[in-house]
Amino acid sequence: MLAGRTAVITGAGSGIGRQIAERFAEQGASIVVGDIDADAAAGAAQQLEAQGHAALGVRCDVTDEQSMQGLVSAALERFSAVDVMVNNAGFTRDAVMRKMSLEDFRSVIEVHLVGAWLGTRTASAAMREAGRGGSIINMSSISGKVGNPGQTNYSAAKAGMVGLTKAAAKEVARHGVRVNAIQPGLIDTAMTAAMPADVLASRITEIPLGRIGQVGDVANAALFLASDLSAYITGTVIEVTGGRHM
């Protein structure tokens, strides 16, 4: 589905980003693994190469304009193209609003929202110049739709990514570049594994499909948006939630 294409994925040294990198590689894409952790980026790329895939690991700070340009430039230098960009990098600094520091609010906004804006701007410029179109995928969250207590920073950033996605999609559509977003719900990651068992069980009861999501479920949605199967889809938000908060 992605043969002959190059995909750049931020935050791909672990978690959902790494699963997306593996899924894209399985479908023939050359992968550029971007991560703030240089060792994680290199390790993920080396594992992909050991499996017979073309991959490159690059340390990248998504809040830094020059670093993001360097990530895209590395893809162009190594693989001569950027066909898919997944703005996935993120982290949490949870606290109720009265206890949240301004630094923690700003840092989450910077990584998620500013990082996605820089990734979208930089990748779309490369795609426009190449003249072969492309797909940009912003990893939002269902928190950006419904809001989560203790996550005013995270929910605001993820909601902002939806607006960014729609506005950018309108700007770059004439160049054949599509911009879409994914909103994962309750996904089986290290974050949910750390939740108290009773709290996790209670939240699963709110999911119509009756199970927690897997990182592969998110990766499959990303693959759809990256591929030609979604060639007539742009400016949309796909919820990967099992029906929770529909």
Secondary structure, DSSP 4 states (H G I P E B T S, - for coil): --TT-EEEEETTTSHHHHHHHHHHHHTT-EEEEEESSHHHHHHHHHHHHHTT--EEEEE--TT-HHHHHHHHHHHHHHHS---EEEE---------TTT--HHHHHHHHIIIIIHHHHHHHHHHHHHHHHTS-EEEEEE--THHHH--TT-HHHHHHHHHHHHHHHHHHHHHGGGTEEEEEEEE-SB-SHHHHTS-HHHHHHHHTT-TT-S-B-HHHHHHHHHHHHSGGGTT--S-EEEESTTTT-
